[in-house]
Amino acid sequence: MPRTAHFPGRAPGGSTGRVPHRNLVSLLGYCIHGDQRLLVYEHVPNHTLESHLHHAGDGPTLLDWERRWRIALGAAKGLAYLHEDCHPKIIHRDIKAANILLDDNFEPKVADFGLAKIQHGDDSHVSTRVMGTFGYMAPEYTNTGKITDRSDVFSFGVVLLEIITGKRPVLSDEPDEDDETLVSWARPLLTKALDGELSVELIDPRLEANYDAHEMQRLIACAAAADGVPAAGADSDNTGATGFVSEATSEYGLCASSSSSDGDAAQSTSRAPDGQHPGVASHAAGHNVGRAGRHSGELGAMSRRTRPGRAGLE
């Protein structure tokens, strides 16, 4: 059976009904019968990123580093498509691990546009009632009700932290406003990592140090930029990731350099000797993950090659 979802009030077709991209869940159609209204989406059979990260003991496969990296890259490309190639742009408003579905090949697909908003080109932000998921919402959004694409960038940064640490966005089983969030917990560790001091505490212990050091540093830098964690001497907001997820990934090197060969991009997973994490050596080797502009980024080039054209919203 295809995945179905209820939607309120009106049939889709304008706002988020037609946004074709391999990393977005495809809308197949809709059904209206009396007061019953259904959206019919493609079936994405391999659970969610959340289930694989946080419920691996209950059935889903524990994600190795290669899969985590591919999921991070694919989700970034899908979100960048919403922000850059949809006109007007679409702000998702509920980016989280539970809304990233995985297909049989662990290709990610961003799902659930029930809270999505349109931002027209002349608008600096969209004012709306604060809605979303605690632990993922950007502070400026919760404080003002003004949402921009940077709000999605913040939420995506939280997802990256989940991929890196294996921890939930709120470090408690019963979240409330006083509970510690993953972002606040990770902030000092991210700051140290940007200065070349990668702590074992930041990395999901289930990986057992089996990860690519260069990719880990890039993911950490992108998460830090998205969630407003500055490198030494930088501003403490997420202007490094302003506007577009792909801009953030390009500036902070989430993806391999567009000038790299395919062989260079497909680096093998390395194991740190004696239980030490290899990220510090990667930093010392010149990857300087805390500075913008070092890596032109493969994301833009890849998406230009694969995207089916700009999505004009009717």
N, C-alpha and C positions, 0 to 999 in steps of 0.2 A: 504493500500500500504506500502511496506517496505520503510524505509528511504533510499534515494539514494544520491550519491555524485559523482561529476565529479572528475577524476584524470588524471594527465598529462602523456602523453608519453608512459608509459609501464603498462602492466597488473600487478596486485599485485600477491604476492605469496612468496616473499622472505622477505622483510624488516619487514612489520607489518601486513601481510595478515593473519597469523595464530598465534594468541596469545590468546588461550582459557582461559577465566576467567570470573566468574560471574559478576565482576565489570568492565569489558571492553565490549564495544559494539561489538557484533558478526558480522563478515563479512559473509554474506550468499553466495555471488558469485559476478561475474562481467560480464559485457556485452560490446562487441566491435562490432560496426557497422560503417564501414567507418572510419571517423575521430571522431566519437562519442564514448566515453569510460565512462562507468558508474560502480560504485561500488554499490552493493546492501547490505544494512545492515538490521539487525533485526529492527522491529518497536518498538520504546520506547515511549509510548503514553503520559507520564505525564509531558511534557514540560522539562525545564532545571532548574537547581539550580538557575541560574540567574533570570529566570522569577518568581520563587516563592519568592525570596528574594527582588527583586526590582520592580516587577510589580504585586504585590499581589492584588492591588485594581482593576486591569484590568481583573481578571478572576481566575488565579491560586490561590490555597489555601495558606494562610499564614502558614509558617512552625512553628510548635511548637518545643520545645527544644528536645523532644525525637526523632523527625524526623531529626532535624539538627545533633544531635549526631550520629545517624545511617548513615547519608549521609557522614559525616566527616570520620567515620571509614571505610565505604565501599570504598570511593574514595581513601583513604590511602592504602587500601589493593590492589586495582587495580593498583595504581602507583608503589607500592612496587613490584608487580609481574613483571612489565616492567623492573624495575631496577635490580631485584635479580634473577628472574627465567627465563628470556629470555637470550639466549646466541647466539650471543653477545647481550648486554643489549640495550634496546630501550630508547632513550631520547625523550620525547613527544614534548617539545619545546613550547607548547601552552596550558598549564594547566590553566584553568580559569573556572569560574562558568558557563559560557555559554556552555562549553564543558563537563559538567557533566549532563548527561541525567537521568531522573527518571522514573522508571517503575510504574505500578499500585500500587505497595506496597511501593513506594518511595525508592526502592533499587537503589543506584546510579550506573551509568555505564559511565566510561570515554570514550569520543568519539573524533573524528576528529584527525586522525594521518597524516594529510596532510603536516605538517612541521616536522614530526618525523625524527630523525637521529639515526644511529647505532653507538655505541661506542664499539670497540673491546677491549678485555681484556688488551692488551699491550698499549693501548692509554690512556694518562692521560686526554685528552679532545678531542673535535671535533671542528675544526675551520670552521666557516660558516658565511655567510652573516647574519647580525642581522635581525631577523624576529620574530614576536610575537605580543603581545597585550600590549600597554602602560599601566603601572600600575601593571603588573604582571611580567615583565622581571627583572631578577636579575641584579644588577648594574655591576657586573664583566663581565656578558655576553654583556651588551650594550656597555661597555667600551672597550672590547678586541675582541669580536666576538668569544671567546672561550667558548664552552658550555660543561657542565658536568651534571651528574645527580643532582648535588647540585643546578643547575639552575631550574630544575623541583621542587626541594624541596622548593626553595624560592617562586615560583609561587603557590605551594600548601599552603604555609604559608599565602599568600594573600587571598586565598579562605577561609582558616580558619578564618581570620579576618573578612571577609564578613559574615560568619556564625555567628560569635560572635557579631558583631556590627550592622549588617544590612545595612552597608554603602557600597557604590560602591568603586572600587579600585582607582578611581580618583575622588576627591571631587569637581567636576565641570561638567557641562553639555557639555562643549566644551574643551576637554583635549588638552593641549599643554605641551611643555617641562617645563614650569614654574609653572604648576598647582601642587598643593599639592596632594601627593598620600596618600592612606589610611595607608601605612606603616609608612610614616614620621609623619602623624598625630597621629597614635597609639603608636609610639615608647615610649614617656615619660609615657603614661598610662600603657603600658606593663611592663616597668621597675618598676613602683610602684606596679603593681599587683604581680610581682615576689617577691617583698619584703613584701607582705602581705597587701598592701593597694589597694584593688580592687575598682576602681572608677565606680560610676553609669554611668558615661559618656561613658565608654567602652562597655557597654552592650546594645543590641538592646532594645529600650524602648517598642517595641511591645510585647516583652516577658512578660512584667509586672512582672518581678522578678520570673516568673514561670520557673525555671530551676534547675537542679541538681548541687549543689554547687561544689561537688567534680569533676564532669565531666567538669564543666565550667573552673575550675582551671587547669585541665589537658589540655584542649583545648587551653587555653591562653598560657600555658607553651610551648606547641608544636609549636604554631604559632610564639611565640617569638624566639624559637630556630631556626626554619626554616628561619626566616627573619633577623637573626643576632642581635637580641636584647638580651644583656647579663643580667644574674642575677648579683647581687653584687659580684665583684671580678672575674668575668668570662671574657673571650675574647669576643670582639664585632664582631664576624663573625658567620657563621652558621656551624662551625665545630662540634657543638653538634649534628647536623643532617647530618654529612658527609656521602655521598654515597647513603644512602637508606632512603626512607620515613619510612619504618618499623623500622629502627634503631632509627630514631628520635622519633617515637611514643613510642617505647619501653623505651628509655632513659627518656623521659619526661612524660610518663604515660598517653598517649592519651587513651589507652585501659586499661581495668581492668587487674589486675595482673593475670598471668596465673595460679597462685596457688589459686585464688579466686574460690569459688563455684559459680554456676549459680545464686543462690539467691543473693549472694553478688554483682555480676556484674549488676543485674537488680535492681538498686537503684531507689526508687521512686522520682519523681520530688518534690522539696521542694519550699516553698514560704517564702521569707524573711519577717520577721515581720516589721511592720511600714515602709514599703517601702525600707528597707535597704537590700543591696545585701548580700547574705550569704557567699560569697567567702572568706572574711577575716577570718571568723570563721573556715572555712574549712582549711585554711592555718595554723591557730593557732593550729588546732587539730592534726597537724603533717604530712600534705600531702606534704609540702616542694616542691612545684611544680617547683622551679627554679633550682633544682639540678639533674644532670644525675645519673642514676643507681639505683634510689629508687624503680622503678617499672620494673619488668622484661618484662611486656607487654604481652597482649594476642594476639596481631596481628600476631607475628611470629608463635605461636602455632596454632592459628585458621587457618592461611593460609596453614600451613603444613598439617592440617587435611583435608582441603577442596580443595586445588589446584590440578588440574588433572595431575600434572607432569610438568617437566621442558619443556619449549617450545624451541626446537631447530629450528633455522630459516634456511630454506632451500634456 
